[in-house]
Amino acid sequence: MFRKYHLWVIIIGFLITSGLVYSSDQICYQSSCFDIEWARDTKHRSVGLMYRDQLPKGSGMLFEFDYPHPYVFWMKNTFITLDIIWLDPDFRIVHMSQMTPPCDRDPCPYYSSPRKALYVLEINGGIARQLNMKVGTYFQLVKESNPDA
């Protein structure tokens, strides 16, 4: 029994350190929460949700930047309609682009916030309207994982 316990500890430790099992952070708007995938570095921010055929229900991608700025997004190589939500350092909504369509022409249109944001959240298109999200209202970040992961 003692050996089986150690084997399970080793297996679980391996899975956690390899990234195969992890806790996810969530961002919540009122009583609705989204499991988020972080985009914190240039590589992840530049790819974002490109080349994906779907975004699981109740999930999204949260882009984190180094300083507040009116960041610009586009939908090149993005195959799903998204709500793009710009958030200030306190997770207050400063701008939204709802039902942002995939790009089907060249050049792709750009979407930006007239106000500075530190975060940008992308979720499935139509959810912002469904949840009655409004500029000036807040999200809450629920941290469950290592922020350096």
Secondary structure, DSSP 8 states (H G I E B T S, - for coil): -HHHHHHHHHHHHHHHHHTSS----EEEETTEEEEEEEE-SHHHHHHTTTT-S---TTEEEEEEEEEEE--EEE-TT--S-EEEEEE-TT-BEEEEEEEE----SSS--EEE-SS-EEEEEEEETTHHHHTT--TT-B-EEE--S-TT-
